[in-house]
């Protein structure tokens, strides 16, 4: 203290001096408070409108979806005697595993032998390989949901769970449906995604008494004409979703007509119900062909009418190629609102080597490998077929 003047004897201060010190202290405190107020944004100022307010960064995630996995004799045989399907999906694994959430439509049952086309029954090794390739969720509301009855459905759901995946669109019991209410919610990086799935029908089969809610259905006449949309049934699921207040809602729809590019009047009706009910994206399967993708950037609504066959026999022209869809979902850091902000797709091709090995290949990468004379390049015939497939995909996606 000696450097700054003599030490003050506080007990000797006069009353006036004490009052002066108090006034000075109040003045200093008032100055500090004023400075704090100036640095704090006003209550009326919203984030991102000016000043030095820092706005949270946008969050971006990717929802990836592929088409139908058709359980047939050829599909089952692709695993060989050891039922090892890992090589089948090896080339598309980067795409599947690259999604924050990845889904396919599993059109078959995990039931008992004989495996293959007769009962559309697959070994659990098939879904285990899908899980290993990066798939998180399997849509089970489709034509084959109850091929082997409710027992087959229950066995399928158990097998999917045992493989470490979730199913959506079907439920083994009424109690299970009431618990899940026809959908599931997954949260990724703070974005809550609601996923539901519906099918137009089940190859003409009807649900037995007491199991009316075991499969989410698009039509009241689901086992006959597919002309009367089940508006009440669809809305009941969408209302249940709305109560959970998700950021994004995606509907996986098994709809349309096989080997047919037309969009029906009832499909348009379903789209309106879905949009009014808060659905942000519709991802379609069932026709076996790639169909158009429509995206409204203003509203964020995306409709992919059909992704084609992800993994099937590929015997019919147009069914040996498909697309894996990547939905970019962005949550605005300032408003907290999430939407589908963009999309892309990867064209894939069902390739069978000269010795019978089946693989799903990314078309663009396979074409490049052939042109660079890679040691594992496809044949010249398949190269030309893939070039044609890529051109057809572009045409179909663009409508």
Secondary structure, 3 states (H helix, E strand, C coil): CHHHCCCCCHHHCCHHHHHHHHHHHHHHHHHHHHHHHHHCCCCCCCCCCCCCCCCCCCEEEEEEEEEEEECCHHHHHCCCCCCCCCCCCCCCHHHHHCCCEEEEEEECECCCCCCECCCCECCHHHHHHHHHCCCCEEECCCCCCCCCHHHHHHHHHHHHHHCCCEEECECCCHHHHHHHCCEEEEEECCEEEEEEEEECCCCCCCCCCCCCCCECECECCCCCCCCCECHHHHHHHHHHHHHCCCCEEEEEEECCCCCCCCCCHHHHHHHHHHHHCCCCEEEEECCCCECCEEEECCCCEEEECCECEEECCCCCCCCCEEEEEEEEEEECCCCCCEEEEEEEEEEEEEEECCCCCEEEEEHHHHHHHHHCCCCCCCCHHHHHHHHHHHHHHHHHHCC
